[in-house]
Amino acid sequence: MSKTEWRVGVAGLGTVGGGLLNFLSDRAGFAPAGGKAVVTGVSARSRSRPRPFDISNLPWFDDPVELAKSPDIDIFVELIGGSDGPAKAAVEAALNVGKPVVTANKALIAEHGAELAALAESKGVPLLFEAAVMGGTPAVKMLREAMVGDDVKSVAGILNGTCNYILSEMDSSGRSFADVLSEAQRLGYAEADPTMDVGGFDAAHKISILAALAFGCAPNYAAAEIEGIDQVALLDIQLAKDLGYKIKLIASANRSDEGVLVRVHPTLVAQSHPLAQAGGALNALFIEGTRIGRIFIQGPGAGSGPTAAAVAADIADVMTAANRPVFQAPATSLTPFTPVDPARNLSRAYLRFLVKDEPGVIAAVSETLAEAGVSIESFLQKPVENAEGVPIVLTTHAVAESVLTAAIDRIANLSVVLERPRLLRIARI
């Protein structure tokens, strides 16, 4: 039976919540399948906080849980954020009373997605989260809908706009991480506490969700290997450029016979590669299937307009009665993927050493790598003004990370090495 009006409750009135209210207000004709979406309740931490949109005529709920359970709404939209607390309680409350839920909360889905999927499917209602990954760029729909007829082998790309902006600015301006981070905070690209972004945790939440959708398993955020960009030095960006690479924070999930390897880490990407061309705050993603091959999507990963549009698209799916399993397979059959030991992973690597400027240094480093079984692909020595020592950069052929780590440990103990060598992986995408 079609509805002429769908009543929407919105919890969380920040950037995305405000964007959604403006979208629904501006798009009075937003009526998929003939039904019109109307906001009939809102909730946020502060009712009196100044906002660039009017909520004076909307019913107010101090408690998002009460909004979620209200008989005056048909769809509950959660834009509070956070993996637990009010967001989780409100989503559970809505699902328990049989209300469809739309959320942009990547932490909630990455850490509790399996249990929430089971609850949603037991109640026969949708749980949708297109806006949780890549904002308005349809990565979730691509995997949950367009790729359902294929077997996905891998997903990999740039999933955090803050980190991409910082690395892009460091590359183009020659400024340090700290300087660019401060600018990003002033411009609103980075939070006052940027840990979730620059530490790689935001991207890890997103790739955990994509892995679950790609491989038909439960999200397994705890198994993700995470390294952020806070230790990426301007020197490494400059040296990588000399070698023909850009440094990007790459989130990836790869499936093999052994299991699934999910990781987030700074990575060298060839300057001609599409991911290297994604600058500023853009997000970009490769999806590889056994039948379709490789698909590339790129677009804004955050912001009021794009993310609100993704939320609206999920609302439209509810209104048109689109209903699929939350993670491709029914929730009753979902199990966490088997994680692969990263130490066994084969990859090429960038190694940067800061060494004393004296004879025999290069020979000592090269011999130690050879003894450990690491084969050198290329070599670069480039004196840097006012540096304590001389930076030497090597790129290696593909080698097991356990072998590489053992070699780095040995080199770090050489008397000619001034600090622990820096390891960055080189993309295989």
N, C-alpha and C positions, 0 to 999 in steps of 0.2 A: 504494500500500500504506500503510495507516495504521500509525502508531507508537504504542505504549502509553506510551512515555516519551521525552521530548525533553530532552537534556542541554544545559544552558545555561552558557556561560562568560562571566563579567562582569569587564571590565577598567575600573577606576575605581570607587572606593568612597566617593565624596563624598556630597553630599546626594541626588542621584538614584540612585546605586548602592545606597546604604543603603535608600532608599525602595523600590527594586525587590526587594531581598532580603527586606525586611519584607513586601512585597505577596505574593511567592510563598510565603513562610512562612505568612502568615495565610490565604491563599487556597489551602489544600491541594486544594480542589476545582477549581482553575483548570485545566481540561482540555478545551480546544477540540477538537472532532472526536474526543473520546475519549482523546486523548494528554495526559499530564501533563508540565508543565514543572518540571524539577528542576535547581537550580544544582549543577554538578559541578566548578567551578573558578573561582577569583577571582585578580585581580591589582591591585596598587596601588603607589604609590611607597613606602609604609611598611607593613610588616606589624604592627609593634608600636604604631602610633598608636592612642590610645584611640578607640573607636567605640561608639555606642549600640546596636549589634547584634552578634551573636555570629558570628564566622567561624572559630572554633577547629576545627570539624569539617570545614571545606571545604578541598579541595586548594589549595595556594598556589603561584602562579607569580610569580617575581621579574620576569620578562620578559613583557609582554603579547603579544609576537609568538609566544612559545612556547605561551601559552595559546590564541592564535588557531589555531595549527596542531595543537593537541593532538587525538589520536584519541578522547579521552574526552569531547569536546563535539560537539554537533550544530548549535548556534546560537551565534554570537559576538556579544556585546553590548559596544559600545565607548562608554564614558562618561568617557573621559580628558579630552577637550577639546583644542583647538588645531588649527590647519589642517595642521600638519606634525608631524615628530618621531614619538614612539611611537604616537600615535593613527593616523596615516596608514599607518605601517609595519605595524601590527597588522591594520588593516582590509584592506590589500592582501594580507597573508599569509593571512587567513581566506578571502578571495575566491579566491585562487590555488589553494587546496586544495579549493575547491568548497563552502565553508560559507556559509550565509545570514548576513547581517550586519544588525544593528539598531543604530542610533546616534542619539544626541541632539546630535551635534556639528555645529552650523550652520556654523562656520568651515570645517570640512573639506568639507562638501557644497557650500557656496557657492564655494569656491576650487578644488576638485578634483572636483566632482561629475560632470563629463562623462567624465573618464578612469576614475573608479571605476564609473560606470554601464556603460561599455563593457566593463570587466573582469567585472563581475557578470553581464551579459547573455551574454558569451562563455562563461562557466562555467555558465550556466543556473540561477543562484541569485538570490534576492531581495536587494536593498539597500534597507532601509527606514529612514525618519528622521522619523516623525510628531512625535517629541518635540523636534525641532530648531527648530520654529517654534510659538510660542504654547502651549508646554507641553502640558497636557491638553486644550486646545481644538482640535478636529480641523480645522485649516486645511489641512494637507497632504492628508488624505483627501478633504476637500471638493473640492479642485482636481484631485487625481489620479483620483478615482473619481466623485464626484457630478456634476462639471462636464464629464465627458469627452464628453457629447453636445451640448455648447454651444461657442460661440466666445467666450472670455473677452476682454473689452475692457480691463478695468482691475482692479487690486486696490490697496487703500489702507487704511491704518489705523494703530493704535497697536501696535507690536510689541516695545516694551521697557518692562517693568514698573518698572524703576528710574527711568527718566526720567519716566514717568507719575506715579510717586509723588512725585518731587521737584517737578515742576510743579504737581501738585495741592496739595501742602503749601504751596508758595509762594503759591498763589492763596488758600487758605483761612486761612492763618496770618499772611500779610504778612511772612514772614521771607525773608532773602536766600538766594540759591543756595548759598553756602558753608555757612550754618547748617543748611539742610535736608539738604545732602549729608552733613555730619558726622553728623546724626541717622540718616540712611539707612544709613551705614556701621555705626553702633552697633547698629542693629536687624537688620543682616544683609541689607538690601535692596541694598546697594551693596558692591562689593569694596574692599579696601584701596587698590588702584589702579583707579579707576573709569573709566579712559579708554575702554575698549571700549564701555561703556554710555553715558556722558554725551557722548562724542565722536561718537555716532551709528553706530559701526562694527558693533555687535551687530545693530542694526535693519537695517543695510545687508546684512549676511549673510543675514538672514531674508527680506528683500524680494527679494533676488537669487534665492533658492530658489523663492519663490512665483512670481516672474516666469517662471522656467524651466518650472515646472509649468503655469502658466496659458497660456503661449504655445507650449509644445512646443519649447523651444529649450534650448541649453546654458546653465548659469549663467554670468553675465558680471559678477562682482563688481567687476572693475576698471573697468567703465563706469559704476558707480553714482556719482551726485553726492551727497556726504555733508556735512552740517553738523549739529553736535551742539547741546546745550542749554547748554553751559558759558558762553556769552556772553549768555544770556537774563537781562535785568535785571529786578528786582522792579518797577521803574518801568514797564517794558513790559507786564508782567502786569496792573498796576493800570490803565494807560491802555487796554489792550485790553478790560478788563472794562467800563470806562466807555463803550466803543464797542459793547458787546454781544457780546464774544468771549471765548473762553478760548484760551490758547496750549498746543498739544500738539505732541509730536514725531511727525510723520506720515511714514510710509514708504509710497511709492507706486510703482506700475509701470503705465504707460499705453501701449497699443499704438495706432499710427496707420499710415497708408500710408507714412510716412517711416521708421518703425522703432519702437523702444521707448525710453521715457524712464523711467529708474529713479532715484529720488532719495529722500533722507532729509533733512528740515529742520524746524525749528520753524515752526509754522503757526498762524494765527488761525482758529479754528473757532467758528461761531455757537453761543451758549450753549444754544440749543434743539436742537442737532444731537446725535445719539446718541454721537458720538465725544467731544463735550464732556462728556457725562454719565458717561463711563467714568472713574471716579476711582481714586485709590490706585494699586495695582500691577496693575490689570486690563489685559488686552490686548483689542483690538477690531478687527474687520476688515470692510470692505465688499468684496464680489466682484460685478462686473457682467458679465453675459453678454448676448449679442445676443438670445437666445430667453427665457431664464429671467428676465432683468432683474436687479435688485439683491438680493443676499443679505447679511444682517448677522449676524455671529457675535461673541460676547463671552465671555470667561472668564479664568481665571488663566493667566498666561503662564509661570509658573515655580513652584518649590516642590517638595518631596520627593514629596508625594502625587500631584498632578496630572501631573507629568512622568513619574513612575514608571508611572502608569496608561497614559500614551501609549506608553511603551516596551513595557509588557505587551501592549497592543493590537497592536503590530507583531509581537511574538513569536507572538501568536495567529494573525496572518495567515500567518506562516511555517508554523505547525502545521496550518493548514487548507488549505495549498497554494495560497493566493492569490498570484498572480504576474502582475504587470503590468510594462510598461516603466518604468524608474526615473523618467523625466521625460515621461510620456505617449507620446512618439514613441520608436521604437527608437534606441538609442544610436548606431548607425551612421549615422543620418540627422540627428543633432543638430548644429547650428551655433550659435555665439553670436549673439544678436540684434544687429541694427544699431542702435547708439545714436543717439538724436536729440540735436542740439545744444541744450542747455538755454537758450542765449541767444535761441533762436527761439521759446521757449515763451511763450504768452500767459497772463497771470495778473493778478488784482487784487493790490494790495500795500498794506501798512501801512508808512508812513515816519515815523520819529520824528527830529526835529531838536532839538538843544540850541543855542539862539541867545541873543544878547545882548538885554537888555531895553531896546530903544530903538526909536524910530519908523522905519517903512519896512521892518522886517525881513520881515514877512509878505508884503509886496508883492514884495520881492526874491526870496524863495523861490518864490512863485507864478509870477512872470514867468519864472524860469529853467526851471521845470517845463513851462510852456506852450510856451516856445521849443523845448524838447526833444521836444515832442509827447506829454507826459503829462497826462492829463485827471484833475482832482481830483474825487472823489466826495463826500467828507466832510472836515470840518476840526474839530480840537479843540485848544484852548489851555488848559492847566491849570497854573497856577503851583504849584510844589512847594517846601515849606519847606526852607530850608538848601541849595537847589540852586545850583550855580554860575551857571546861566542859566535860561532859560524853555524848557520842553519844548513843542514844537508837533508835533502828530500829524496826518497826512493819510492818507486812504485813497484809492486810485486806482481808476479804471476799468481793465478789462483792457488790458494793454500788453505788448509784447515785452520780455523781460528785458534784452536788449541796449540798448534805448532807456532803460529804467529805470536801468540801471547807468551809462550815459553821463550821465544827468541828475544822478544822485547825485554823480558825480565833479565835475561843474560846481558843484553846490551846496556840496560840501565845501570848495571854494576860495573861497567868499564870505567876506569879512572878518567878517560878523556871525555866522557859524556857528562854534561853539566846539569841536565834535568831529565826526568822520565820521558822517553820518546812519546810522541803523539801519534796515535793510530786513528785513521779515518778510512772507512770502506769506500770502494769504488763501485758505482752502480752497475748491476747486470740487467737493468730494465731495458 
